[in-house]
């Protein structure tokens, strides 16, 4: 069974984060919600409290196959400022492990130097951060370039999560989830 870690920081876009957790778990991926900032209760941009599975600084990342960053502001700024998030994203990218980010979060990957030479998408209007970091901005809802998966915004969260499920659990598992949630697009 594949394992993924998703970083939740204060101010995250809760729908992007929780939708990834939900779809990946339905596909059979073991997902750990790792709280950034030293507290296991993370408050989202819309004041929804989520209790994380662990603190980011307490995990052994060698056990994981993928790292995921949800968007939301100021959540993404908190992800960018966290040394554990930076180190994990950089190490996973260098090792060819799956690195994924949606909405504003690809700007964190750009800031970490992970997107240089990669095709990626981001929330509309934030593409300058990607191109300044050497990425090719696609403007698409979903972009996959090798081990890097990026999603444009909340509206792309289901295809984003299904793409991650296909990579981590196989296309049949992703298709089963897609059918079970009656996603027809």
C-alpha positions in Angstrom: 0.0 0.0 0.0 1.3 3.4 -1.0 1.7 6.1 1.7 1.2 9.8 1.3 1.7 12.8 3.6 -0.4 15.9 3.2 0.7 19.0 5.0 -2.0 21.1 6.7 -1.0 24.6 7.8 -3.1 27.3 9.5 -5.2 29.0 6.8 -5.3 26.0 4.3 -8.1 25.6 1.8 -9.9 22.8 3.7 -11.8 21.5 0.7 -8.6 20.9 -1.3 -6.9 19.2 1.6 -9.7 17.0 2.8 -10.9 16.1 -0.6 -7.4 14.7 -1.4 -7.4 12.8 1.9 -10.9 11.4 1.2 -10.3 10.3 -2.4 -6.8 8.8 -1.7 -8.1 6.8 1.3 -11.0 5.5 -0.7 -8.4 4.3 -3.3 -6.5 2.4 -0.6 -3.7 4.9 -0.1 -2.6 5.4 3.5 -2.7 9.1 4.1 -1.2 11.0 7.0 -2.3 14.6 7.7 0.8 16.3 9.1 0.2 19.6 10.9 2.6 22.5 10.3 3.2 25.0 13.0 3.4 23.0 16.2 -0.3 22.3 16.9 -2.3 19.3 15.9 -5.5 21.3 15.5 -5.3 23.3 12.2 -7.7 26.1 11.5 -8.6 26.6 7.8 -9.1 29.8 5.9 -12.8 29.5 6.6 -12.4 28.7 10.3 -12.9 24.9 10.1 -10.8 23.1 12.6 -9.1 19.9 11.5 -7.3 17.5 13.9 -4.1 16.3 12.2 -2.8 12.7 12.5 0.7 14.0 13.6 2.9 17.0 13.8 5.0 17.5 10.7 8.3 17.6 12.6 7.6 14.2 14.2 7.3 12.0 11.1 9.8 9.8 9.4 9.4 10.8 5.8 11.4 7.8 4.4 8.2 5.7 4.8 6.2 7.9 2.4 5.8 7.7 -1.4 4.2 11.1 -1.9 3.9 14.6 -0.5 0.9 16.8 -1.1 0.4 20.5 -0.5 -3.1 22.0 -0.4 -3.7 25.6 -1.3 -5.3 28.4 0.7 -4.1 31.6 2.1 -2.4 32.2 4.4 -1.9 28.4 4.5 0.6 28.4 1.6 2.6 31.2 3.2 2.9 29.0 6.3 3.9 26.0 4.2 6.6 28.1 2.5 8.0 29.2 5.8 8.3 25.7 7.3 11.7 23.9 7.1 10.2 20.4 7.3 7.9 21.1 4.4 10.7 22.6 2.3 13.1 19.7 3.1 10.5 17.0 2.4 9.4 18.5 -0.9 13.0 18.9 -2.1 14.1 15.4 -1.0 11.0 13.8 -2.6 11.5 15.7 -5.8 15.2 14.7 -5.9 14.4 11.1 -5.2 11.7 10.9 -7.9 8.9 10.5 -5.4 5.5 12.1 -6.1 5.3 15.8 -5.2 1.9 17.4 -5.6 0.4 20.9 -5.0 -2.9 22.6 -5.8 -4.2 26.1 -6.1 -1.6 28.6 -4.6 0.6 25.8 -3.3 2.6 25.3 -6.5 4.1 28.7 -5.6 5.7 26.9 -2.6 7.2 24.3 -4.9 8.5 27.1 -7.0 10.0 28.8 -4.0 11.7 25.5 -3.0 13.2 25.2 -6.5 11.3 22.0 -7.3 9.5 23.3 -10.5 12.6 24.4 -12.5 12.2 22.9 -16.0 8.8 21.5 -15.2 5.4 22.1 -16.7 3.0 23.2 -13.9 -0.2 25.0 -13.2 -1.3 27.3 -10.4 -4.2 29.5 -9.3 -4.9 32.1 -12.0 -2.8 35.2 -11.6 0.0 33.5 -9.6 1.8 32.2 -12.6 4.6 34.8 -12.3 6.0 32.9 -9.3 6.2 29.7 -11.4 7.8 31.3 -14.5 10.3 33.2 -12.3 11.4 29.8 -10.9 12.0 28.3 -14.3 8.7 26.5 -14.7 6.5 26.4 -17.8 3.0 27.6 -16.8 0.3 25.6 -18.5 -2.8 27.3 -17.4 -4.5 23.9 -17.3 -6.7 22.6 -14.5 -4.3 19.7 -14.0 -0.6 19.4 -15.1 1.5 16.3 -14.7 5.3 16.4 -15.5 7.1 13.3 -14.3 6.8 13.1 -10.6 5.3 16.6 -10.2 1.5 17.0 -10.2 -0.1 20.4 -9.9 -3.7 21.5 -9.8 -5.2 24.9 -10.6 -7.7 25.5 -7.9 -10.5 24.0 -5.8 -12.5 23.4 -9.0 -9.8 21.0 -10.1 -9.5 19.2 -6.8 -11.4 16.0 -7.8 -9.3 15.4 -11.0 -6.2 16.4 -9.0 -7.0 13.8 -6.3 -7.9 11.2 -8.8 -4.6 11.7 -10.7 -2.8 11.2 -7.4 -4.9 8.0 -6.7 -4.0 6.6 -10.1 -0.3 7.2 -9.5 -0.3 5.8 -6.0 -2.9 3.0 -6.1 -3.2 2.3 -9.8 -5.7 3.4 -12.5 -8.3 0.6 -11.6 -8.4 1.9 -8.0 -8.8 5.5 -9.2 -11.5 4.5 -11.7 -13.4 2.6 -8.9 -13.4 5.7 -6.7 -14.4 7.9 -9.7 -17.4 5.6 -10.3 -18.3 5.4 -6.6 -18.4 9.2 -6.2 -20.3 9.5 -9.5 -17.7 11.8 -11.0 -18.5 11.9 -14.7 -16.1 14.6 -16.1 
